[in-house]
Amino acid sequence: MHHWFNLDVRHCIDVMHVEKNMCDSIIDTLLNIKGKTKDGLNTRQDLAEMSIRDQLHPRSDVKKI
């Protein structure tokens, strides 16, 4: 960003955008919007690696329709 050189503190967090991004992420996950949800294979593999939420671990025994 070209205006960063004029700022006294360049690493300030823009609260408005952080709130918007968090809200968007939560809404997208709750509404299960395709392409926006954070619930994917990598996330479920991470849960399995951490040994938490067994019901959400990826399963290979389920047949795809």
PyMOL Python script that loads the backbone (N, CA, C, O; Angstrom):
from pymol import cmd

cmd.read_pdbstr("""\
ATOM      1  N   MET A   1       0.846  -1.171   0.000  1.00  0.00           N
ATOM      2  CA  MET A   1       0.000   0.000   0.000  1.00  0.00           C
ATOM      3  C   MET A   1       0.891   1.234   0.000  1.00  0.00           C
ATOM      4  O   MET A   1       1.821   1.353   0.798  1.00  0.00           O
ATOM      5  N   HIS A   2       0.597   2.114  -0.880  1.00  0.00           N
ATOM      6  CA  HIS A   2       1.451   3.278  -1.063  1.00  0.00           C
ATOM      7  C   HIS A   2       1.384   4.281   0.089  1.00  0.00           C
ATOM      8  O   HIS A   2       2.325   5.055   0.267  1.00  0.00           O
ATOM      9  N   HIS A   3       0.326   4.296   0.864  1.00  0.00           N
ATOM     10  CA  HIS A   3       0.194   5.259   1.959  1.00  0.00           C
ATOM     11  C   HIS A   3       0.809   4.763   3.271  1.00  0.00           C
ATOM     12  O   HIS A   3       0.799   5.496   4.260  1.00  0.00           O
ATOM     13  N   TRP A   4       1.340   3.546   3.303  1.00  0.00           N
ATOM     14  CA  TRP A   4       1.924   3.003   4.527  1.00  0.00           C
ATOM     15  C   TRP A   4       3.128   3.813   5.006  1.00  0.00           C
ATOM     16  O   TRP A   4       3.409   3.873   6.203  1.00  0.00           O
ATOM     17  N   PHE A   5       3.823   4.424   4.076  1.00  0.00           N
ATOM     18  CA  PHE A   5       5.012   5.180   4.457  1.00  0.00           C
ATOM     19  C   PHE A   5       4.658   6.408   5.294  1.00  0.00           C
ATOM     20  O   PHE A   5       5.504   6.910   6.034  1.00  0.00           O
ATOM     21  N   ASN A   6       3.430   6.897   5.190  1.00  0.00           N
ATOM     22  CA  ASN A   6       2.996   8.068   5.943  1.00  0.00           C
ATOM     23  C   ASN A   6       2.419   7.717   7.308  1.00  0.00           C
ATOM     24  O   ASN A   6       2.158   8.612   8.111  1.00  0.00           O
ATOM     25  N   LEU A   7       2.218   6.446   7.585  1.00  0.00           N
ATOM     26  CA  LEU A   7       1.624   6.029   8.847  1.00  0.00           C
ATOM     27  C   LEU A   7       2.681   5.934   9.943  1.00  0.00           C
ATOM     28  O   LEU A   7       3.816   5.526   9.701  1.00  0.00           O
ATOM     29  N   ASP A   8       2.278   6.322  11.159  1.00  0.00           N
ATOM     30  CA  ASP A   8       3.196   6.192  12.290  1.00  0.00           C
ATOM     31  C   ASP A   8       3.364   4.732  12.692  1.00  0.00           C
ATOM     32  O   ASP A   8       4.462   4.295  13.036  1.00  0.00           O
ATOM     33  N   VAL A   9       2.279   3.991  12.645  1.00  0.00           N
ATOM     34  CA  VAL A   9       2.299   2.575  12.981  1.00  0.00           C
ATOM     35  C   VAL A   9       1.741   1.816  11.777  1.00  0.00           C
ATOM     36  O   VAL A   9       0.546   1.893  11.494  1.00  0.00           O
ATOM     37  N   ARG A  10       2.593   1.093  11.077  1.00  0.00           N
ATOM     38  CA  ARG A  10       2.187   0.450   9.823  1.00  0.00           C
ATOM     39  C   ARG A  10       1.437  -0.859  10.030  1.00  0.00           C
ATOM     40  O   ARG A  10       0.796  -1.351   9.102  1.00  0.00           O
ATOM     41  N   HIS A  11       1.504  -1.424  11.209  1.00  0.00           N
ATOM     42  CA  HIS A  11       0.899  -2.731  11.448  1.00  0.00           C
ATOM     43  C   HIS A  11      -0.434  -2.635  12.183  1.00  0.00           C
ATOM     44  O   HIS A  11      -0.882  -3.618  12.773  1.00  0.00           O
ATOM     45  N   CYS A  12      -1.067  -1.477  12.158  1.00  0.00           N
ATOM     46  CA  CYS A  12      -2.369  -1.334  12.816  1.00  0.00           C
ATOM     47  C   CYS A  12      -3.399  -2.225  12.116  1.00  0.00           C
ATOM     48  O   CYS A  12      -3.393  -2.358  10.893  1.00  0.00           O
ATOM     49  N   ILE A  13      -4.262  -2.818  12.895  1.00  0.00           N
ATOM     50  CA  ILE A  13      -5.296  -3.682  12.359  1.00  0.00           C
ATOM     51  C   ILE A  13      -6.548  -2.857  12.114  1.00  0.00           C
ATOM     52  O   ILE A  13      -7.000  -2.125  12.994  1.00  0.00           O
ATOM     53  N   ASP A  14      -7.100  -2.975  10.927  1.00  0.00           N
ATOM     54  CA  ASP A  14      -8.321  -2.259  10.585  1.00  0.00           C
ATOM     55  C   ASP A  14      -9.496  -3.042  11.159  1.00  0.00           C
ATOM     56  O   ASP A  14      -9.907  -4.054  10.591  1.00  0.00           O
ATOM     57  N   VAL A  15     -10.034  -2.580  12.273  1.00  0.00           N
ATOM     58  CA  VAL A  15     -11.070  -3.293  13.008  1.00  0.00           C
ATOM     59  C   VAL A  15     -12.314  -3.510  12.157  1.00  0.00           C
ATOM     60  O   VAL A  15     -12.929  -4.574  12.226  1.00  0.00           O
ATOM     61  N   MET A  16     -12.691  -2.527  11.364  1.00  0.00           N
ATOM     62  CA  MET A  16     -13.892  -2.649  10.540  1.00  0.00           C
ATOM     63  C   MET A  16     -13.782  -3.842   9.584  1.00  0.00           C
ATOM     64  O   MET A  16     -14.731  -4.613   9.441  1.00  0.00           O
ATOM     65  N   HIS A  17     -12.633  -3.992   8.934  1.00  0.00           N
ATOM     66  CA  HIS A  17     -12.472  -5.085   7.984  1.00  0.00           C
ATOM     67  C   HIS A  17     -12.332  -6.434   8.679  1.00  0.00           C
ATOM     68  O   HIS A  17     -12.799  -7.449   8.162  1.00  0.00           O
ATOM     69  N   VAL A  18     -11.699  -6.451   9.838  1.00  0.00           N
ATOM     70  CA  VAL A  18     -11.581  -7.695  10.597  1.00  0.00           C
ATOM     71  C   VAL A  18     -12.966  -8.161  11.024  1.00  0.00           C
ATOM     72  O   VAL A  18     -13.286  -9.343  10.897  1.00  0.00           O
ATOM     73  N   GLU A  19     -13.790  -7.249  11.527  1.00  0.00           N
ATOM     74  CA  GLU A  19     -15.158  -7.599  11.926  1.00  0.00           C
ATOM     75  C   GLU A  19     -15.955  -8.120  10.736  1.00  0.00           C
ATOM     76  O   GLU A  19     -16.670  -9.115  10.857  1.00  0.00           O
ATOM     77  N   LYS A  20     -15.839  -7.457   9.589  1.00  0.00           N
ATOM     78  CA  LYS A  20     -16.569  -7.883   8.398  1.00  0.00           C
ATOM     79  C   LYS A  20     -16.120  -9.284   7.964  1.00  0.00           C
ATOM     80  O   LYS A  20     -16.953 -10.135   7.652  1.00  0.00           O
ATOM     81  N   ASN A  21     -14.813  -9.518   7.947  1.00  0.00           N
ATOM     82  CA  ASN A  21     -14.304 -10.822   7.522  1.00  0.00           C
ATOM     83  C   ASN A  21     -14.729 -11.931   8.476  1.00  0.00           C
ATOM     84  O   ASN A  21     -15.091 -13.023   8.038  1.00  0.00           O
ATOM     85  N   MET A  22     -14.688 -11.660   9.770  1.00  0.00           N
ATOM     86  CA  MET A  22     -15.116 -12.658  10.757  1.00  0.00           C
ATOM     87  C   MET A  22     -16.609 -12.943  10.611  1.00  0.00           C
ATOM     88  O   MET A  22     -17.029 -14.100  10.624  1.00  0.00           O
ATOM     89  N   CYS A  23     -17.393 -11.904  10.476  1.00  0.00           N
ATOM     90  CA  CYS A  23     -18.844 -12.070  10.335  1.00  0.00           C
ATOM     91  C   CYS A  23     -19.165 -12.854   9.055  1.00  0.00           C
ATOM     92  O   CYS A  23     -19.979 -13.777   9.076  1.00  0.00           O
ATOM     93  N   ASP A  24     -18.521 -12.481   7.945  1.00  0.00           N
ATOM     94  CA  ASP A  24     -18.735 -13.197   6.684  1.00  0.00           C
ATOM     95  C   ASP A  24     -18.379 -14.669   6.817  1.00  0.00           C
ATOM     96  O   ASP A  24     -19.105 -15.536   6.331  1.00  0.00           O
ATOM     97  N   SER A  25     -17.267 -14.947   7.471  1.00  0.00           N
ATOM     98  CA  SER A  25     -16.819 -16.325   7.637  1.00  0.00           C
ATOM     99  C   SER A  25     -17.810 -17.138   8.463  1.00  0.00           C
ATOM    100  O   SER A  25     -18.123 -18.276   8.115  1.00  0.00           O
ATOM    101  N   ILE A  26     -18.303 -16.561   9.549  1.00  0.00           N
ATOM    102  CA  ILE A  26     -19.260 -17.264  10.412  1.00  0.00           C
ATOM    103  C   ILE A  26     -20.572 -17.500   9.676  1.00  0.00           C
ATOM    104  O   ILE A  26     -21.113 -18.605   9.715  1.00  0.00           O
ATOM    105  N   ILE A  27     -21.089 -16.473   9.007  1.00  0.00           N
ATOM    106  CA  ILE A  27     -22.359 -16.598   8.271  1.00  0.00           C
ATOM    107  C   ILE A  27     -22.227 -17.629   7.157  1.00  0.00           C
ATOM    108  O   ILE A  27     -23.104 -18.475   6.985  1.00  0.00           O
ATOM    109  N   ASP A  28     -21.126 -17.561   6.394  1.00  0.00           N
ATOM    110  CA  ASP A  28     -20.923 -18.512   5.296  1.00  0.00           C
ATOM    111  C   ASP A  28     -20.856 -19.944   5.800  1.00  0.00           C
ATOM    112  O   ASP A  28     -21.373 -20.853   5.151  1.00  0.00           O
ATOM    113  N   THR A  29     -20.225 -20.155   6.951  1.00  0.00           N
ATOM    114  CA  THR A  29     -20.132 -21.495   7.517  1.00  0.00           C
ATOM    115  C   THR A  29     -21.485 -21.964   8.028  1.00  0.00           C
ATOM    116  O   THR A  29     -21.874 -23.107   7.790  1.00  0.00           O
ATOM    117  N   LEU A  30     -22.201 -21.098   8.725  1.00  0.00           N
ATOM    118  CA  LEU A  30     -23.512 -21.483   9.265  1.00  0.00           C
ATOM    119  C   LEU A  30     -24.521 -21.783   8.157  1.00  0.00           C
ATOM    120  O   LEU A  30     -25.334 -22.698   8.286  1.00  0.00           O
ATOM    121  N   LEU A  31     -24.469 -21.014   7.069  1.00  0.00           N
ATOM    122  CA  LEU A  31     -25.408 -21.217   5.964  1.00  0.00           C
ATOM    123  C   LEU A  31     -24.904 -22.231   4.948  1.00  0.00           C
ATOM    124  O   LEU A  31     -25.603 -22.555   3.988  1.00  0.00           O
ATOM    125  N   ASN A  32     -23.688 -22.732   5.159  1.00  0.00           N
ATOM    126  CA  ASN A  32     -23.087 -23.741   4.280  1.00  0.00           C
ATOM    127  C   ASN A  32     -23.066 -23.279   2.824  1.00  0.00           C
ATOM    128  O   ASN A  32     -23.470 -24.017   1.926  1.00  0.00           O
ATOM    129  N   ILE A  33     -22.595 -22.060   2.600  1.00  0.00           N
ATOM    130  CA  ILE A  33     -22.516 -21.495   1.252  1.00  0.00           C
ATOM    131  C   ILE A  33     -21.341 -22.143   0.528  1.00  0.00           C
ATOM    132  O   ILE A  33     -20.205 -22.105   0.999  1.00  0.00           O
ATOM    133  N   LYS A  34     -21.637 -22.738  -0.626  1.00  0.00           N
ATOM    134  CA  LYS A  34     -20.623 -23.473  -1.378  1.00  0.00           C
ATOM    135  C   LYS A  34     -19.467 -22.554  -1.773  1.00  0.00           C
ATOM    136  O   LYS A  34     -19.680 -21.463  -2.301  1.00  0.00           O
ATOM    137  N   GLY A  35     -18.261 -23.004  -1.513  1.00  0.00           N
ATOM    138  CA  GLY A  35     -17.070 -22.249  -1.850  1.00  0.00           C
ATOM    139  C   GLY A  35     -16.659 -21.244  -0.786  1.00  0.00           C
ATOM    140  O   GLY A  35     -15.557 -20.699  -0.848  1.00  0.00           O
ATOM    141  N   LYS A  36     -17.515 -20.993   0.177  1.00  0.00           N
ATOM    142  CA  LYS A  36     -17.211 -20.017   1.218  1.00  0.00           C
ATOM    143  C   LYS A  36     -16.989 -20.661   2.581  1.00  0.00           C
ATOM    144  O   LYS A  36     -16.349 -20.063   3.446  1.00  0.00           O
ATOM    145  N   THR A  37     -17.496 -21.849   2.784  1.00  0.00           N
ATOM    146  CA  THR A  37     -17.373 -22.499   4.085  1.00  0.00           C
ATOM    147  C   THR A  37     -15.940 -22.956   4.311  1.00  0.00           C
ATOM    148  O   THR A  37     -15.230 -23.297   3.364  1.00  0.00           O
ATOM    149  N   LYS A  38     -15.528 -22.961   5.548  1.00  0.00           N
ATOM    150  CA  LYS A  38     -14.174 -23.401   5.908  1.00  0.00           C
ATOM    151  C   LYS A  38     -14.142 -24.890   6.218  1.00  0.00           C
ATOM    152  O   LYS A  38     -13.103 -25.416   6.617  1.00  0.00           O
ATOM    153  N   ASP A  39     -15.266 -25.576   6.039  1.00  0.00           N
ATOM    154  CA  ASP A  39     -15.357 -26.991   6.341  1.00  0.00           C
ATOM    155  C   ASP A  39     -15.015 -27.797   5.096  1.00  0.00           C
ATOM    156  O   ASP A  39     -15.847 -27.961   4.204  1.00  0.00           O
ATOM    157  N   GLY A  40     -13.796 -28.292   5.042  1.00  0.00           N
ATOM    158  CA  GLY A  40     -13.356 -29.071   3.893  1.00  0.00           C
ATOM    159  C   GLY A  40     -12.515 -30.251   4.347  1.00  0.00           C
ATOM    160  O   GLY A  40     -12.368 -30.499   5.544  1.00  0.00           O
ATOM    161  N   LEU A  41     -11.975 -30.963   3.398  1.00  0.00           N
ATOM    162  CA  LEU A  41     -11.180 -32.157   3.695  1.00  0.00           C
ATOM    163  C   LEU A  41      -9.976 -31.820   4.569  1.00  0.00           C
ATOM    164  O   LEU A  41      -9.695 -32.528   5.536  1.00  0.00           O
ATOM    165  N   ASN A  42      -9.265 -30.748   4.239  1.00  0.00           N
ATOM    166  CA  ASN A  42      -8.084 -30.386   5.028  1.00  0.00           C
ATOM    167  C   ASN A  42      -8.456 -30.070   6.467  1.00  0.00           C
ATOM    168  O   ASN A  42      -7.737 -30.448   7.393  1.00  0.00           O
ATOM    169  N   THR A  43      -9.567 -29.384   6.660  1.00  0.00           N
ATOM    170  CA  THR A  43     -10.019 -29.055   8.007  1.00  0.00           C
ATOM    171  C   THR A  43     -10.337 -30.316   8.792  1.00  0.00           C
ATOM    172  O   THR A  43      -9.964 -30.439   9.959  1.00  0.00           O
ATOM    173  N   ARG A  44     -11.022 -31.247   8.153  1.00  0.00           N
ATOM    174  CA  ARG A  44     -11.390 -32.492   8.826  1.00  0.00           C
ATOM    175  C   ARG A  44     -10.170 -33.368   9.103  1.00  0.00           C
ATOM    176  O   ARG A  44     -10.125 -34.068  10.114  1.00  0.00           O
ATOM    177  N   GLN A  45      -9.199 -33.332   8.224  1.00  0.00           N
ATOM    178  CA  GLN A  45      -7.962 -34.065   8.479  1.00  0.00           C
ATOM    179  C   GLN A  45      -7.206 -33.453   9.658  1.00  0.00           C
ATOM    180  O   GLN A  45      -6.581 -34.173  10.437  1.00  0.00           O
ATOM    181  N   ASP A  46      -7.263 -32.134   9.790  1.00  0.00           N
ATOM    182  CA  ASP A  46      -6.646 -31.479  10.942  1.00  0.00           C
ATOM    183  C   ASP A  46      -7.320 -31.914  12.242  1.00  0.00           C
ATOM    184  O   ASP A  46      -6.647 -32.130  13.250  1.00  0.00           O
ATOM    185  N   LEU A  47      -8.647 -32.043  12.221  1.00  0.00           N
ATOM    186  CA  LEU A  47      -9.372 -32.498  13.404  1.00  0.00           C
ATOM    187  C   LEU A  47      -8.934 -33.914  13.786  1.00  0.00           C
ATOM    188  O   LEU A  47      -8.743 -34.218  14.964  1.00  0.00           O
ATOM    189  N   ALA A  48      -8.779 -34.770  12.783  1.00  0.00           N
ATOM    190  CA  ALA A  48      -8.343 -36.136  13.048  1.00  0.00           C
ATOM    191  C   ALA A  48      -6.919 -36.153  13.611  1.00  0.00           C
ATOM    192  O   ALA A  48      -6.612 -36.933  14.513  1.00  0.00           O
ATOM    193  N   GLU A  49      -6.062 -35.296  13.079  1.00  0.00           N
ATOM    194  CA  GLU A  49      -4.680 -35.223  13.559  1.00  0.00           C
ATOM    195  C   GLU A  49      -4.615 -34.754  15.011  1.00  0.00           C
ATOM    196  O   GLU A  49      -3.759 -35.196  15.777  1.00  0.00           O
ATOM    197  N   MET A  50      -5.538 -33.844  15.385  1.00  0.00           N
ATOM    198  CA  MET A  50      -5.581 -33.342  16.755  1.00  0.00           C
ATOM    199  C   MET A  50      -6.387 -34.246  17.682  1.00  0.00           C
ATOM    200  O   MET A  50      -6.461 -33.999  18.886  1.00  0.00           O
ATOM    201  N   SER A  51      -6.990 -35.291  17.122  1.00  0.00           N
ATOM    202  CA  SER A  51      -7.806 -36.257  17.869  1.00  0.00           C
ATOM    203  C   SER A  51      -8.971 -35.592  18.609  1.00  0.00           C
ATOM    204  O   SER A  51      -9.228 -35.886  19.776  1.00  0.00           O
ATOM    205  N   ILE A  52      -9.660 -34.703  17.918  1.00  0.00           N
ATOM    206  CA  ILE A  52     -10.848 -34.065  18.484  1.00  0.00           C
ATOM    207  C   ILE A  52     -12.003 -34.197  17.501  1.00  0.00           C
ATOM    208  O   ILE A  52     -11.786 -34.349  16.299  1.00  0.00           O
ATOM    209  N   ARG A  53     -13.219 -34.139  18.005  1.00  0.00           N
ATOM    210  CA  ARG A  53     -14.453 -34.177  17.211  1.00  0.00           C
ATOM    211  C   ARG A  53     -14.483 -35.387  16.266  1.00  0.00           C
ATOM    212  O   ARG A  53     -14.538 -35.232  15.046  1.00  0.00           O
ATOM    213  N   ASP A  54     -14.446 -36.589  16.848  1.00  0.00           N
ATOM    214  CA  ASP A  54     -14.392 -37.842  16.081  1.00  0.00           C
ATOM    215  C   ASP A  54     -15.480 -37.942  15.013  1.00  0.00           C
ATOM    216  O   ASP A  54     -15.245 -38.506  13.944  1.00  0.00           O
ATOM    217  N   GLN A  55     -16.666 -37.400  15.293  1.00  0.00           N
ATOM    218  CA  GLN A  55     -17.770 -37.503  14.351  1.00  0.00           C
ATOM    219  C   GLN A  55     -17.514 -36.703  13.070  1.00  0.00           C
ATOM    220  O   GLN A  55     -18.223 -36.892  12.082  1.00  0.00           O
ATOM    221  N   LEU A  56     -16.515 -35.813  13.069  1.00  0.00           N
ATOM    222  CA  LEU A  56     -16.226 -34.998  11.893  1.00  0.00           C
ATOM    223  C   LEU A  56     -14.990 -35.466  11.124  1.00  0.00           C
ATOM    224  O   LEU A  56     -14.627 -34.860  10.116  1.00  0.00           O
ATOM    225  N   HIS A  57     -14.343 -36.534  11.586  1.00  0.00           N
ATOM    226  CA  HIS A  57     -13.167 -37.033  10.878  1.00  0.00           C
ATOM    227  C   HIS A  57     -13.574 -37.566   9.509  1.00  0.00           C
ATOM    228  O   HIS A  57     -14.668 -38.115   9.371  1.00  0.00           O
ATOM    229  N   PRO A  58     -12.719 -37.419   8.485  1.00  0.00           N
ATOM    230  CA  PRO A  58     -13.037 -37.972   7.166  1.00  0.00           C
ATOM    231  C   PRO A  58     -13.104 -39.495   7.230  1.00  0.00           C
ATOM    232  O   PRO A  58     -12.305 -40.140   7.908  1.00  0.00           O
ATOM    233  N   ARG A  59     -14.059 -40.044   6.522  1.00  0.00           N
ATOM    234  CA  ARG A  59     -14.228 -41.506   6.503  1.00  0.00           C
ATOM    235  C   ARG A  59     -14.073 -42.008   5.080  1.00  0.00           C
ATOM    236  O   ARG A  59     -14.571 -41.388   4.140  1.00  0.00           O
ATOM    237  N   SER A  60     -13.391 -43.115   4.920  1.00  0.00           N
ATOM    238  CA  SER A  60     -13.175 -43.686   3.598  1.00  0.00           C
ATOM    239  C   SER A  60     -14.161 -44.806   3.287  1.00  0.00           C
ATOM    240  O   SER A  60     -14.192 -45.304   2.161  1.00  0.00           O
ATOM    241  N   ASP A  61     -14.977 -45.214   4.279  1.00  0.00           N
ATOM    242  CA  ASP A  61     -15.899 -46.328   4.068  1.00  0.00           C
ATOM    243  C   ASP A  61     -17.249 -45.891   3.495  1.00  0.00           C
ATOM    244  O   ASP A  61     -18.105 -46.743   3.254  1.00  0.00           O
ATOM    245  N   VAL A  62     -17.464 -44.610   3.272  1.00  0.00           N
ATOM    246  CA  VAL A  62     -18.740 -44.103   2.770  1.00  0.00           C
ATOM    247  C   VAL A  62     -18.691 -44.084   1.246  1.00  0.00           C
ATOM    248  O   VAL A  62     -17.740 -43.575   0.652  1.00  0.00           O
ATOM    249  N   LYS A  63     -19.738 -44.650   0.611  1.00  0.00           N
ATOM    250  CA  LYS A  63     -19.821 -44.663  -0.843  1.00  0.00           C
ATOM    251  C   LYS A  63     -20.353 -43.333  -1.351  1.00  0.00           C
ATOM    252  O   LYS A  63     -21.289 -42.775  -0.779  1.00  0.00           O
ATOM    253  N   LYS A  64     -19.759 -42.825  -2.426  1.00  0.00           N
ATOM    254  CA  LYS A  64     -20.242 -41.593  -3.029  1.00  0.00           C
ATOM    255  C   LYS A  64     -21.386 -41.915  -3.984  1.00  0.00           C
ATOM    256  O   LYS A  64     -21.390 -42.942  -4.663  1.00  0.00           O
ATOM    257  N   ILE A  65     -22.338 -41.018  -4.013  1.00  0.00           N
ATOM    258  CA  ILE A  65     -23.510 -41.232  -4.905  1.00  0.00           C
ATOM    259  C   ILE A  65     -23.255 -40.584  -6.242  1.00  0.00           C
ATOM    260  O   ILE A  65     -24.106 -40.644  -7.129  1.00  0.00           O
TER     261      ILE A  65
END
""", "prot")
cmd.dss("prot")
cmd.show_as("cartoon", "prot")
cmd.util.cbc("prot")
cmd.orient("prot")
